[in-house]
Each structure stands twice: as structure tokens, then as C-alpha cells.
Amino acid sequence: MSSAANTFDKLDWSAIAAQLDSEGYAVLPRLAGAAEARMLAREAGRLTALRRVPLDSLDLGRGDLLYFGAALPHPWAQWRADLYRQLAPIANRWNEMLGMPYRYPAALDAFLERNRRAGQTQAQSHLNQLRTDDYLALHQRSEGEHVFPLQMVALLSAPGKDFTGGELVLTEQRPRMQSRPTVVPLGLGDAAIIATAQRPFKGSSAYYRVNLRHAISRVRSGERIGAELSFHDAPKAANDQHAFDL
């Protein structure tokens, strides 16, 4: 994944932004090669710096979250910085659509400094490890004064080979409407940019907010390893439950 920065620069960000506007997510196919994705999956069990949190202790399902902490290992730290640089203009345009004065700085370090000044120091980026009958319940990470409206999810195992089930599911709630579920198809090494919590949606006369949550459906067999990169940190809390909005 050493070439990830170049990969990001070569993506069609106009098309990605258009899909994010219309659907609240955009798939980045084959962002990592199969060998690279599997290498990162294997590292999930070897990185002693990861903090393992059982999902049932958070009332969020079954399985484990493996938190990176403040210092992300290679290549995740570079991914996070490079993706933020591409996504900040989209985030600022979304705020403009919604009439919100807040603007995100161009670089991740500057945004994280705002987080620290506001007491948001709890890192949220993690790997997730789900085995047979495990799942991740619907949730969003929207705690704190400085919430970045986009995040990345990636799949480091091969569906149909390493595991079955375990689909990435998004639900979107629009005012006075039933929730709209979407299954986002991901293959080995694919990533998706998804709305963190809220995004603008164009109504008949103006833009309004729609609310989005995401989940991973029950793994029917095998082991599924994925990753989530969050661009904002959470307020320091007594336990991880405070970092989630269910």
C-alpha cells in the first residue's frame, strides 16, 4: 500500500463526490491489492499496540474492535491524512449546502488540533474482527464538537472464500419517511467512503439533513476482518460506549 497516496490522487473525485451527494457512500474498488489486504488482515492478530474491545461489552453486537490508538501504524496513518485532504472540500461543500458556517481546514493535523482543544482525544480508527455468528449493530460515531462528516471503511478478507454473510449495511432516515437500507458490495481490498452521521439531501425547495448509520450483518461462516478510519477523535470518556450513537 505504499502507493496509496498516488492511488488517491488518480481517483475521479468529481464522480466520488457526486455519488456521495446522491447516495451517502462511494465505493473505491481494489484500493489495496489482494496480497496487501491479506497482509494487513494478518497483522490484526500481531499488533500488540491494538486495544481489543469486545462488541458485546458495548451492546453493539458480537466480535471485537481492535483500536489503533493515537499513533496509527503504516500505512493507515498515511491513508488517513491523504484521504482527509481529498474529502475536506466535499465536507465543506456539504456544510455550505446546509447553511452551516463551520469549515474544515485543508490538512488533517490542523483539524485534529481543533479536536484536542475541544477535549476530543479518544482515537476511533480500528480494525474489526468478526467470526461465525458475530455482527456489528447499527451505529454512528458522531460525538464531539468537531465531527467530520465522512469516514472510510475497508474489507481485508475475501467474501465467499474467507467468510460468508458480513455485508456492510447502511440505513438512511429522511424526515417523515421509513428508513432506507442499502447493502454496499465490498470485495477483498475494496474500501468505501460513507457519511459518518448526517449528510445534505436536496428536497423540493432546499437541502435538508438526512441521518445515516452503518452496520455489518451477521457472519454466517468463517472470519471477516475489516477496518474503519475516522477523521475526528471522540471526547475522552469513561468507556467506549460514549463514542457511539446507536
C-alpha positions in Angstrom: 0.0 0.0 0.0 3.0 2.3 -0.3 1.4 3.7 -3.5 -1.9 4.6 -1.8 -1.3 8.3 -2.0 -0.8 8.1 -5.7 -3.9 5.9 -6.0 -5.9 8.5 -4.2 -4.6 11.3 -6.5 -5.7 9.3 -9.6 -9.2 8.7 -8.4 -12.1 10.6 -10.1 -13.0 12.7 -7.1 -15.7 14.6 -9.1 -17.5 11.2 -9.6 -16.9 10.2 -6.0 -18.4 13.5 -4.7 -21.4 13.1 -7.0 -22.1 9.6 -5.6 -21.6 10.8 -2.0 -24.1 13.6 -2.7 -26.7 11.2 -4.2 -26.2 8.1 -2.1 -24.2 8.9 1.0 -21.5 6.5 0.1 -19.0 5.8 -2.7 -17.0 2.5 -3.3 -13.3 2.7 -4.1 -12.7 -0.7 -5.7 -9.4 -2.6 -5.3 -7.8 0.2 -3.3 -5.5 -2.4 -1.9 -4.2 -5.4 -3.8 -5.3 -8.9 -2.6 -1.8 -9.7 -1.1 -1.6 -6.3 0.6 -5.1 -6.6 2.1 -4.4 -10.1 3.4 -1.1 -8.8 4.9 -3.0 -6.2 6.9 -5.6 -8.7 8.0 -2.8 -11.0 9.3 -1.3 -8.0 11.2 -4.6 -7.7 13.1 -3.5 -10.6 15.4 0.1 -9.5 15.7 -0.1 -5.7 16.6 0.4 -5.7 20.4 -0.4 -2.0 20.5 -4.0 -2.6 19.4 -6.6 -2.3 22.2 -9.2 -5.1 21.9 -12.7 -4.2 22.9 -15.5 -6.9 22.7 -18.6 -5.6 21.0 -20.9 -7.2 23.5 -19.3 -5.0 26.2 -20.6 -2.0 24.2 -24.0 -3.6 23.5 -23.1 -3.3 19.8 -23.2 -6.9 18.7 -20.6 -9.7 18.8 -17.0 -9.8 17.8 -14.1 -7.5 18.6 -12.9 -4.0 17.8 -9.1 -3.5 17.7 -8.3 0.2 18.2 -5.2 1.6 16.7 -4.8 4.4 19.3 -3.5 7.9 18.5 -0.5 6.7 16.5 -1.8 4.7 13.6 0.7 2.2 12.1 1.8 2.2 8.5 0.0 2.5 6.1 -3.1 3.7 7.9 -1.7 7.0 9.1 -0.8 8.0 5.5 -4.1 6.8 4.2 -5.9 8.9 6.8 -4.0 12.1 6.0 -4.3 11.7 2.2 -8.0 10.8 2.3 -8.7 13.7 4.6 -7.1 16.1 2.1 -9.4 14.9 -0.7 -12.5 14.8 1.4 -12.2 18.2 3.2 -13.5 20.1 0.2 -16.5 17.8 0.0 -17.2 18.2 3.7 -17.0 22.0 3.4 -19.4 21.9 0.4 -21.9 19.8 2.4 -21.8 22.4 5.2 -22.4 25.2 2.7 -25.4 23.3 1.3 -26.8 23.1 4.8 -26.1 26.7 5.7 -23.6 25.7 8.4 -20.7 28.2 8.9 -18.2 25.6 10.1 -15.3 24.9 7.7 -12.8 22.1 7.9 -9.1 23.0 7.5 -7.2 21.6 4.4 -4.9 19.4 6.4 -5.7 16.6 8.9 -3.2 17.8 11.5 -4.9 21.2 11.8 -8.3 19.6 12.2 -7.0 17.2 14.9 -5.6 20.2 16.8 -9.1 21.6 16.9 -10.2 18.2 18.3 -7.6 18.4 21.0 -8.5 21.9 22.1 -12.1 20.7 22.4 -11.2 17.7 24.6 -11.6 15.2 21.8 -8.6 12.9 22.3 -10.1 9.4 22.1 -8.9 7.8 18.8 -11.7 5.9 16.9 -10.0 4.3 14.0 -9.9 0.5 14.3 -9.9 -3.0 12.8 -13.0 -5.2 13.3 -12.7 -8.9 13.7 -15.9 -10.9 13.3 -16.3 -14.7 13.3 -19.2 -17.0 12.7 -22.4 -15.5 14.2 -20.7 -12.2 15.0 -22.1 -8.9 13.8 -21.8 -5.1 14.3 -25.0 -3.4 15.1 -26.2 -0.2 13.5 -24.3 2.8 14.9 -22.6 6.1 14.1 -19.6 7.9 15.5 -20.9 11.5 16.0 -19.8 12.6 19.5 -18.0 15.8 20.0 -18.0 19.4 18.8 -15.8 18.7 15.8 -17.3 15.8 13.8 -16.0 15.1 10.3 -19.0 14.0 8.1 -17.2 11.3 6.2 -15.3 8.2 7.1 -13.7 5.2 5.4 -14.4 1.5 5.7 -12.4 -1.2 4.1 -12.6 -5.0 3.7 -9.4 -7.1 4.3 -11.0 -10.6 3.8 -12.5 -12.2 0.7 -16.3 -12.7 0.8 -17.3 -16.2 -0.3 -13.9 -17.5 0.5 -12.7 -16.3 3.9 -16.3 -15.7 5.1 -20.0 -15.6 4.2 -22.5 -13.1 5.2 -20.9 -10.0 6.9 -22.3 -7.4 4.4 -21.8 -3.7 5.0 -25.3 -2.2 5.6 -26.2 1.5 5.6 -29.6 2.9 6.8 -30.7 6.4 5.9 -33.5 8.1 7.7 -35.2 11.0 5.9 -37.8 13.2 7.7 -41.3 11.6 7.7 -40.1 8.6 5.7 -39.2 5.0 6.5 -35.5 4.1 6.9 -33.9 3.2 3.6 -31.4 0.3 3.9 -28.6 -0.3 1.5 -26.2 -3.2 1.2 -22.8 -1.9 -0.1 -20.9 -4.6 -2.0 -17.3 -4.8 -1.0 -14.7 -7.3 -2.2 -11.2 -8.1 -0.9 -9.2 -4.8 -0.8 -12.2 -2.6 -1.6 -12.9 0.5 0.5 -15.9 2.8 0.8 -16.3 6.4 1.8 -19.6 6.7 3.8 -21.3 9.5 5.6 -20.5 9.5 9.3 -23.9 10.6 10.6 -25.6 13.3 8.6 -25.4 14.5 5.0 -27.3 17.0 2.9 -30.2 15.8 0.7 -31.9 18.1 -1.8 -35.6 18.4 -1.3 -38.1 20.1 -3.5 -37.1 23.6 -2.4 -33.9 23.3 -0.3 -31.3 21.0 1.2 -32.1 19.2 4.5 -30.2 16.8 6.7 -30.7 13.0 6.5 -29.3 10.7 9.2 -27.1 7.7 8.4 -26.0 4.7 10.4 -24.0 1.7 9.4 -23.6 -2.0 10.5 -22.1 -5.3 9.5 -24.6 -8.1 9.1 -24.2 -11.5 10.8 -21.2 -13.5 9.6 -22.6 -16.9 8.6 -19.2 -18.7 8.4 -15.5 -18.0 8.6 -13.8 -14.8 9.7 -14.2 -11.3 8.4 -11.6 -8.6 9.1 -12.3 -5.0 8.2 -11.2 -1.6 9.1 -12.6 1.9 9.8 -10.8 5.1 9.6 -12.4 8.1 11.4 -11.0 11.6 10.8 -12.2 13.0 14.1 -11.5 11.8 17.6 -14.1 11.3 20.3 -14.4 13.1 23.7 -12.4 11.3 26.3 -14.9 9.1 28.0 -15.0 6.7 30.9 -15.8 3.9 28.4 -16.1 3.4 24.7 -19.9 3.4 24.8 -19.8 7.2 24.8 -18.1 7.2 21.4 -21.1 5.7 19.7 -24.6 6.9 18.8 -26.8 3.9 18.3 
